[in-house]
Amino acid sequence: METTIEPITCEVCHRPPETGYDSHIDNPSSHIPKVNLSAGMCGNCHTDSHHPIIDEWDEYSYKKFDMESMASHSEPTDVAETFILERDNSCVSCKSTDGAIVSLEDESIDGLNLDEVPQPEDVEEWRVTCVACHEPHSAEYRIEGALLCGNCHNGMGATADGMTTEIHHPNWEMYNDSIYNTGNHPEIGCLDCHMASREYNDTTHETAVTGHTFDYEPELLFSLESSGKCYDCHDEKFAEVIETRQGLIAQRIEELRSVQNNASVALENLNGTASYETKLEDYNNAVFYMHFVEEDGSLGIHNMEKANEYLDKSEKLFNSVTETEEPVEQPGFEAIFAVFGLMFMFWIAKKRD
């Protein structure tokens, strides 16, 4: 039997104006249907075991969700990060759907389009919902490729400048010059790994996976069931390779903690000396490079070469602080004057004898 799908007409998503749709058709600007930015609108249809998009996305509603240790696009910023409400609209760009839609009109990294982004008090949807990434009328991505995610998941230009010690979510900076984006590996973007999916199983009735938690699921990604193409080159065992490589980076970071502690003690001993300011810059840069790898969150998988390079830099800078010898205090004018005074007194005493 042939199955047809009814067309999704305007009224499915838009409530008619109080005066009805005829008034909107006759005078669109004066009678505008209300726009709904919530995920619930899309979730009315995009749910159940065949396409559980809303069910995966809405992690915030899970009983196990912990705002202290977990993050999700469904997590409302005005509840989880109330301090954002007192800041300017630069945070709104990535922390709300209202801001994301406007910000993504500029495809460049750091292009926040602040002239158009609403102020916090004017935001209606504080979660990053479906329409933040998808243009609702076409269902296409607002930006194709890794730039869609990179517009928010970037380090906002922070650099090792001798003063900065923290950087937040530098995922774009890690990925951008990695083998996945330079031609040394078949090109893949964020969605290829973070949205591994699987179709509904008609035999076992196993629920489909749409990837809308955006979690990295290596077992699914490298399985024959996945809709991705990783299995063409890597089998299921490659998940173990990934885990091993991540373990090596995690071990390096843990070892750096001890190196950092030694450098911290050495830096304190240098306080007040001529070397202090220079070594403080070295220390801050070392912390920055280590923090960069930690905050990326992939434990090197986004860019293993860069992760090791930055951890090498961090270790070298920490050691440069630890190995700095405290300068020997040179006698000041008062000490020299006292010595000459003492020698003069001995000379007078000897002359009298």
C-alpha positions in Angstrom: 0.0 0.0 0.0 1.4 3.4 -0.9 1.9 5.8 2.0 1.7 9.5 1.6 2.7 12.2 4.0 0.5 15.1 4.5 2.2 18.5 3.8 3.4 20.4 6.8 1.4 23.6 6.4 2.0 26.9 8.3 -0.6 26.3 11.0 1.2 23.1 12.1 3.9 25.3 13.6 2.4 28.8 13.8 -0.6 29.8 15.8 -2.9 32.0 13.7 -3.2 35.6 14.7 -6.3 36.5 16.7 -7.8 37.8 13.6 -7.2 34.6 11.7 -5.0 33.6 8.8 -7.0 35.4 6.2 -6.0 38.7 7.9 -2.4 37.7 7.8 -2.6 36.8 4.1 -4.3 40.1 3.3 -2.0 42.2 5.4 1.1 40.1 6.6 3.0 42.8 8.4 0.0 43.9 10.5 -1.2 40.4 11.5 1.9 38.2 12.2 1.6 34.6 13.5 3.5 34.2 16.8 6.9 32.6 16.5 7.7 29.7 18.8 11.4 29.0 19.4 11.0 26.1 21.8 12.0 22.5 21.0 8.6 21.3 22.1 7.1 22.6 18.8 9.4 20.3 16.8 9.1 17.6 19.4 5.4 17.2 18.8 6.4 15.1 15.7 10.1 14.3 16.1 9.7 11.7 18.8 9.2 8.0 19.5 11.4 5.0 18.9 11.8 5.6 15.2 13.1 9.2 15.5 13.6 10.1 19.1 15.1 13.5 18.4 13.4 15.4 21.2 13.8 12.5 23.6 17.6 12.5 23.1 18.0 16.3 23.1 16.0 16.9 26.3 18.7 15.6 28.6 17.8 18.3 31.2 14.5 16.4 31.9 16.3 13.2 32.7 16.3 12.3 36.4 20.0 11.5 36.3 20.9 15.0 34.8 23.3 16.9 37.1 24.0 20.5 36.3 27.2 20.4 38.2 28.8 17.7 36.2 26.8 17.6 32.9 26.1 20.0 30.1 23.4 19.9 27.5 21.8 22.1 24.8 18.5 21.5 26.6 19.9 23.0 29.9 18.2 26.5 30.4 20.9 29.1 30.9 18.7 31.3 33.1 18.6 28.4 35.6 22.1 26.9 35.2 24.1 30.1 34.8 22.1 32.9 36.3 25.2 35.3 36.2 24.7 35.5 32.4 21.5 37.5 33.0 23.6 40.3 34.4 26.1 40.4 31.5 25.9 42.0 28.1 24.5 40.4 25.0 27.8 38.7 23.9 26.9 35.7 26.1 23.4 35.6 24.7 24.8 34.7 21.3 25.6 31.2 22.4 23.5 30.8 25.5 20.1 31.2 23.9 18.2 30.3 20.7 17.2 34.0 20.2 20.9 35.0 20.1 22.2 32.0 18.2 19.8 32.6 15.3 21.0 36.1 14.8 24.6 35.3 15.5 24.8 32.5 12.9 23.9 35.1 10.2 27.7 35.8 10.4 29.5 32.6 9.5 32.9 33.7 10.8 34.3 32.5 14.1 33.8 35.2 16.8 31.3 37.0 14.5 28.7 37.5 17.2 26.6 40.0 15.3 26.2 42.0 18.6 24.3 44.8 16.9 21.4 42.4 16.3 21.6 40.0 19.3 19.0 40.7 22.0 19.9 41.8 25.5 19.4 39.2 28.2 16.2 40.7 29.5 14.6 40.3 26.0 15.5 36.6 25.5 12.5 34.3 25.2 14.2 30.9 24.8 17.3 30.3 27.0 17.9 26.8 25.7 19.6 25.9 22.4 16.7 24.4 20.6 16.2 22.9 17.2 15.7 26.2 15.3 19.0 27.5 16.6 20.8 25.1 14.2 18.1 24.3 11.7 16.3 26.9 9.5 12.7 25.8 10.3 11.1 26.3 6.9 13.7 24.2 5.0 15.0 22.1 8.0 18.5 22.7 6.6 21.5 23.7 8.8 21.9 27.4 9.1 25.6 26.9 8.3 27.1 23.9 6.7 30.1 22.1 8.1 32.0 22.5 11.3 31.5 26.3 11.3 28.0 25.7 12.6 29.3 24.2 15.9 32.5 26.3 15.8 30.6 29.6 16.0 30.0 28.8 19.7 32.5 26.1 20.5 35.7 28.2 20.2 38.1 29.8 22.6 37.1 33.4 21.7 40.6 34.3 20.7 42.4 33.7 24.0 46.1 33.3 23.6 49.2 32.5 25.8 50.1 36.1 26.5 51.8 35.8 29.8 48.8 36.9 31.7 45.9 34.6 30.6 45.7 31.2 32.4 42.3 30.1 31.3 40.6 29.3 28.0 37.1 27.9 27.6 35.9 25.3 25.0 38.7 25.8 22.4 37.2 23.0 20.3 37.4 24.9 17.0 41.0 25.8 17.6 41.9 22.2 18.2 39.9 20.9 15.2 40.7 23.6 12.6 44.3 22.6 12.0 43.9 18.9 12.7 44.3 16.1 10.2 40.5 16.0 9.8 40.4 19.4 8.2 43.8 19.6 6.4 43.5 16.8 3.9 45.7 14.3 5.8 42.6 12.3 6.7 39.2 12.1 4.9 37.5 15.3 5.9 35.1 15.0 8.8 33.4 17.6 10.9 31.9 17.8 14.4 28.6 16.1 13.4 30.3 13.1 11.9 31.6 12.0 15.3 29.2 13.7 17.7 26.0 12.7 16.0 26.6 9.0 15.3 23.2 7.6 14.4 21.4 4.2 13.9 18.1 3.4 12.2 15.3 1.7 14.0 15.6 -2.1 13.9 12.5 -3.6 12.5 13.5 -7.1 13.7 14.6 -6.4 17.3 12.6 -3.2 17.6 15.7 -1.5 19.0 15.2 2.2 19.3 16.8 4.4 16.7 19.6 6.7 17.6 19.6 10.2 16.0 22.7 11.7 17.7 20.9 14.6 19.3 22.6 14.2 22.7 25.7 15.2 20.8 27.7 12.9 23.0 30.7 11.1 21.5 29.7 7.4 21.3 32.7 5.4 19.9 31.1 2.0 20.2 28.3 3.2 17.9 30.5 5.3 15.7 32.8 2.4 14.7 30.0 -0.2 14.4 28.6 -1.6 11.2 25.1 -0.4 12.4 26.2 3.3 12.4 25.0 5.5 9.5 28.5 7.0 9.4 31.4 5.8 7.2 34.0 5.2 9.9 33.5 1.5 9.6 34.8 1.6 6.1 38.3 2.0 7.5 38.0 1.2 11.2 36.2 -1.7 12.8 34.8 -1.9 16.3 38.2 -2.4 17.9 39.2 1.1 16.9 37.1 2.4 19.9 39.8 0.7 22.1 42.5 2.6 20.2 40.8 5.9 20.9 40.4 5.0 24.6 44.1 4.1 24.8 45.2 7.4 23.1 43.0 9.4 25.4 44.4 7.6 28.4 47.9 8.7 27.4 46.9 12.3 27.3 45.0 12.0 30.6 48.2 10.5 32.1 50.3 13.4 30.8 48.0 16.0 32.3 48.1 14.2 35.6 51.9 14.1 35.6 51.9 17.8 34.8 50.1 18.5 38.0 53.2 17.5 40.0 55.4 19.6 37.7 53.1 22.5 38.2 53.2 22.2 42.0 57.0 22.3 41.9 56.9 25.3 39.6 54.4 27.1 41.9 56.8 26.6 44.9 59.8 27.8 42.9 57.9 30.9 41.7 57.0 31.9 45.2 60.6 31.7 46.2 61.5 34.0 43.3 59.0 36.6 44.5 60.8 39.9 45.0 63.7 39.1 42.8 64.6 40.4 39.3 63.5 37.1 37.7 60.0 37.1 39.1 58.0 38.9 36.4 59.6 36.9 33.6 59.1 33.6 35.3 55.5 34.6 36.2 54.8 34.9 32.5 56.3 31.5 31.9 54.2 30.0 34.6 51.0 31.6 33.3 51.7 30.4 29.8 52.4 26.9 31.1 49.0 26.8 32.9 47.3 28.2 29.7 48.7 25.4 27.4 47.8 22.7 29.9 44.3 24.2 30.4 43.8 24.5 26.7 44.2 20.7 26.3 41.9 20.0 29.3 39.2 22.4 28.2 39.0 21.0 24.7 37.6 17.9 26.4 38.5 15.4 23.8 41.8 14.3 25.5 43.7 14.8 22.2 41.2 13.1 19.8 40.3 16.5 18.1 44.0 17.0 17.4 46.6 14.6 18.9 49.6 16.5 17.5 48.5 19.8 18.9 47.6 18.3 22.3 51.1 16.8 22.7 52.7 19.9 21.4 50.9 22.1 24.0 51.6 19.7 26.8 55.3 19.7 25.8 55.3 23.5 25.9 53.6 23.5 29.3 56.1 21.1 30.8 59.1 23.0 29.4 57.8 26.3 30.8 57.0 24.9 34.2 60.5 23.4 34.3 62.1 26.7 33.3 60.5 28.2 36.4 61.6 25.4 38.7 65.2 25.4 37.4 65.7 29.2 37.8 68.2 29.8 40.5 67.6 32.5 43.0 70.1 35.4 42.4 72.8 35.9 44.9 72.2 39.1 46.8 74.9 41.6 46.1 75.9 43.9 49.0 74.2 47.2 48.9 75.7 50.7 49.5 75.0 50.5 53.2 76.9 47.2 53.6 79.9 48.5 51.7 79.9 51.7 53.7 79.8 49.7 57.0 82.8 47.6 55.9 84.8 50.6 55.0 83.8 52.2 58.3 85.0 49.1 60.2 88.3 49.1 58.3 88.8 52.8 59.1 88.2 52.2 62.8 90.8 49.4 62.8 93.2 51.7 61.0 92.7 54.4 63.7 93.1 52.0 66.5 96.3 50.5 65.0 97.7 54.0 64.5 97.2 54.9 68.1 99.1 51.9 69.2 
